[in-house]
């Protein structure tokens, strides 16, 4: 992600989106969301589909005509909406989708990645991982996660369809920004300011969750003082907005389990997108231990914009 500089309203941080598609039924839902990304300032779209080829031990040609036909159809639909569009099929023996998506994003000079959580059970995703989970954890670029849910039919348990939890068209209606006041949280706030400065949003909720370690403060006066200071820090953030946005910006300082509190706040305030910074830790550590941002992406039913730590 480019650095924000003076003239933030003139900067287009998210001009080029790389959209990852597996060409399953979820892909139609993702494509339905893409036109709304113009509200982010997006003008160019690269569609990428990864087609792993199982190794059979025999030399053989692998046909991707079906995938190419579908991507051409998607390309045409988006071009009719005014986007500049190209598509890529990355196909090879045992190609690993998360790696290929991230590499294609870098090769295409994309500004951010769009991907969907395809409605896997939360337990299954926690234990086994998914393409979306790994891209979220490993991408050096911001990742916009679209949450897709499974809708079951009561009269037939075998019948199900995928549906959008929330339309991307509503994403900027009300942003919930969660911060722990870290360097990377400040980086994520630059994205909130970008959307606000460009007039893309006017409703924001700023949230700081005081973790359980705050409860260890035995002196109530000390606890109240810490809470007051955290509120003041959120006030400083709110004061960076324009007058009209400040009037529509709420501040929440709460305590508990951070991810649960963030999700609860998003539901109670009617947020339409969560913006949060990742912890920037190693993949293995995050996979086994989890992190606040990782938990939020699994628990949220609204889109999540995850801003990675700046890397060398």
Steps between C-alpha positions, in 0.01 A plus 500: 500500500634839410581745775242768564635848451373856499214523254336183626175581320686494168675168565346185356612223731276230359498568128587141400330196655610142452190282535558133583242261352482123525220493237265321739150628575660750739669675207171638371438657840849652508450642152174652620701698756776625270310790334450654845878521543490811283394669826850418629648684203563175312530532122699193398432133577712191450309172531710201597408134520740231618458154348722242670582194288546172686821320410422176320853397401406525135558789264163641401341825388259664743212693346393827662253601230205478740666735750607738225144518363357585840764764571438659160132525590587664834742735324230615260252561784746719688612689190136592444510654847793721396795307646827425327520122529744219431507142621763240579482124537785358707513130434767244578579180683394536862474880475408631846221763476604735786858525370389547139246769591756701697764463229254607229401805704866602518557428130193705404600790730159478665420732791289248691354150484131409502410151616205319654458278800293235327276409789705217647408409854696712745631188675620349174672823400668534839639148490583461133541849366374622163626698204342817641652444844850454363478797265383716790793387713773512238414784264723810507206687343172604661233232463128567464312194626148433378308270732282240329263286702335165438121514494339165572148391405300371796308253288812353341827492694694410186390814320698812571611815325757767566381851577672829581492584869502869407525674165831669423290791378436590864860464619573870536167595656636450852863407573599348831869554567659295778830615649748391765698821439787305346705613202308271267166616640610853408573373149146362480364835618663665199264289289201621701618858448542434129137390468383792714711767327374392160139517616451125465369470857354730764408248772778352714524315830837498678554206736770415751468184704679492832608138530471286810837627626329830579271315738809402697531861616381472858473876551172630349646849476789372292262306276283808449809707415612249237149498352494879488835510318376247244189710442720804446704314240183411312389864523827602334426262216146631463630857486692413183171469311304779337228673704216307336664163564590583859131553568431146383796331669446294814769404751494171690742398774411162643674201654492127445612264226601737215360309201166431669467861614580629149240273340242592763564871445466458122164329543364744759604807299387363165847518343531397136877439491779442752845647440775353714876457487661159513754421766767434242628185670623184334254270328566194716465692825175662387357173372543323832454788743265718304491879515229760547481581130501132410210431736305802376522381139362161604218636714381796294195482275582836338796577271835542671783713361823366648801732482835318534802619690755686293776264394864558414 
